[in-house]
Amino acid sequence: MLRLTISVKNLKEIADLLNTVVTEAKFKIDANGISVIAVDPAHVAMISINIPKDVFSEFQTDGEEEIALDVERLKSVIRLANSNDMVSLAKEKEKLKFEINNIVKSISLLDNSTVTTPRIPQINSEFFVVLGKTELERGLKAAEDVSDSIKFSLTSEDFRARSMSDSEESEMVLTKDMIKEIQCSTPIKSSYPLEYLLKLVKSLASTEDLKLSFKDDYPLTIEFNFGQGKSTPNAIKGSFLLAPRMEQ
């Protein structure tokens, strides 16, 4: 038997994050909680989310199992709820039943074999910066109408986000005293597709800080916590990987 109860706010943020890269996702459930990994069809971006058992007010499972869902249909159910509601989910044969206040709605599960779970590549960089989500979002929005890519650069003293076109240019500069944490022993830079980054920050409704790790012309890793207990070990933890945009 699978039965879960979680806040609508948390479920919405999970669905929105997944929807930045996919329309279908497979959730792995075990005694410790739920995990989901998804990669976009172009294999440019990947997202991984781990939801610990303690985030749920009710968590019943008979053991390990996987369920595949249409993310858009999940979001359509969430729209029936108010932001402060709790939602209960129960698996019944090949359907997932939702209970929200006096509303009961079921959606069909997808065939698990049709939704693949990618492996997380081993991507490591010793250089990183921890900054506020609102600061990054401001820099991305400034670049939105300039170009379809943005260049991040990092030194021991500052982090920059720059975008250029033939007619326009934008740059955000965050000096060391404006950043939560910075680790960089040699200057690095790399460009990334802006569309994916904008979708990500817009989906992170309750996240305050982001950890960005990268190096020259290397994939970007963005780590974040969100939801209930986001500052405790029981936070929902997420990681977003983005391939670099190679400059001509």
N, C-alpha and C positions, 0 to 999 in steps of 0.2 A: 504493500500500500504506500502510495506517495501522497502526502498532504503537507502543504506549506502555507504559512501566513506571513506576509511581508507588507511593509508600508508601500502605499502607492508611489510616494516620492522616490523611494529606492528603486522600485520596479521600473518606473518611467525612465529614470536616469540610465539604468542598465539597458533598456530597450533603445533609447536614443543613441547611446554610445555604440551599440552593435550596428545600428542603422547607418552609422557613418561609413561603414565598409561593406555591409551585406544586407540582404533582405531575408535570408534564412540562416538559422544558427542551431547548433547542437549543444545541449547542456549536459554535462557529466555530473551526476549526483552520487555522493557517497556519504559516509557517516560524518565527515568533517564539514560538508557544505556543498556548494555548487561551483563548478568552473566552466568557462566557455572560452573558446579561441576561434577567431574568425579572420579570414583574409579576403580582401576584395578580389573580384574577378581578374583584375589586371596585375595582381600580385605586387602592388605598390605599397599597400598599407595592411597592417595586421593589428588586431586588438585582442588582448587577453584580460579576462576579468575573473577574479576569485572572490566568491561571496561566502564568508564563513558561516557556520551553523548558527552562531550567536546573533547574527543579524536578523534572523527570523524569530517571530514570537511563537511560532509553532513549526516544528520540523520533524516529520515522521517519514521514514523510509525503511523498507525491508532489506536494503542492501544497495549495492552499486547498480546504477542503470543510466541509460542515456535517453533523452527525449529531444526531438527536433521540432522546431517551431518556425512558422512564418512570422517574422518580426513585425511586419506591417499589421498583421491580424492581431498580434499581441498588443500593439499600440492602440488599435481601434477599441479593444476592450478597456484599456487603461483610461481612455477618454471618457468613459462612463462614470468615472470616479471623481470625487473631490480630492484636492491635494492632501488633505489630512486623513483620508480614509485608509483602512487596512484592506488588503485583498487576500482571500484564501484560494489556493489552487489545489486541485485533486485530480489525479489521473484516473480515468475511468475507461478501461479498454483502450481504444485508439483515439481517445479525446482527452482534452484538458479542460476541466470545469472550473470556472471562476465564480466566486461569490463576493459581491461588493454591496454592502448594505442589503437592500431588498431585491437586488438584481442577481440573477444566476444566468451565466452564459457559457457555452461550451464551444471550443474550436477544435478542429481535427488536427491531430499530430501528423507530422510528415514522416515518411519512411526514412529511418535512420541511415540507410545505405545510400540515400541520395544527397546527404549533406556531409561533406568531409570535414574532419578536424585537422588542420595543418599542424605540423611540428613547429615549435618556436625555435628559430635559428639562434646559434650561439653568437651573439653580438655584444661585444664588450668595449667600453671606452673608459679610461681612467679620468677623462676630463668631463666635468659636468657643471651645471649651474642650477640652483634652486631659486625660483622666482614666483611672484604672485601670478595667479591665472589672469587676473584683470590687467596686469601690466603686459603680458604676452598678447592678450586679446586686443589691446589697444594698438600694439605695433602691427598686428596682422590686419586689422581693419584699415589702418593707414595705408597699407600696401595693396588693399583689395582692388582698387580701381587703377593701379599702376602697372601691375604685371601679374602673370599667373604663377610666378615663383618668388621665393624670398630667400635671401642669403643670411644665415646665422654666422656670426663670428664671435670668438671668445678669446680673451686674454686673462691674465691674472688680475687685471684691473677693471674690466668691463665686459658686458655682453651687448651685441648689436644685432639688429634685425633690419636689413636693408633690401629695398626693391627698386628696380630701375626699368625705365622704358626709354624710347627715343625722346619723349616729350616730358616725362615726369620722373620724380624720384621721391622716395620716402625712406626715413631712417629713424629707428628708435634706439636710443643709447641709454643703457642702465649701468651706472657706475657701481663700483664695489660696495659703496655704502648704501645703495638702493636695492641690493640683492641679498637674499636670505643666506646663501652659501655659494661659494665659487671655488672650483679646483681646476687649475689649468697652468701648466708649467711652460708651455710654448704656444704661441698664437695658432688658432685653428679656424677653419671656415668651411662651410658646406651649404649648398642650395637645396631647397625642397619645394615640392608642389604646394602652392598656397591653399588650394581648394580643400585638401584633406585636413590641413591644420585648422582652417576656419570652422569646418564641420565639427571637429573634435572639441574646440574650446566652447562652441555654442551648446554642445551637449552636456558639458560638465557644469551642471547647475549648482552643485554644493561643494565643489572642490575649491580650495583656497590656494594651495601651492602646487607647483609642478617641478619635477626634476628632469632637466633636459641633458642627455648625454650624447655626444657625437665627436667626430674628428674629421680631418680633411676628407671631403668627398666620400662620406661614410654614412650608413644608415643612422637615422635619428631614433633615439629611444626616449619616450616621455612616460614617466612614472607618476602615478597620482593615487590618492585615497579619497573616498567620498562616502556619503550616506551616514547612517547611524554610527556613532562611535568612530568618526573619521580620524580622530586624533589618538585612538587607542589601538591595541593589537587586534581588536575585533572589527576594524574598518574593512569596507569593501576595497580591494586593491586592484588597480588596473595598470596595464602597460600598453603603450601604443608604439608600434614600429613603423617607420616611414623611409622608403628608399630615397636616396639622394637624386636630385635633378642635375645631371652632368652638364656642365657649361661647355659651350662650343668654343 
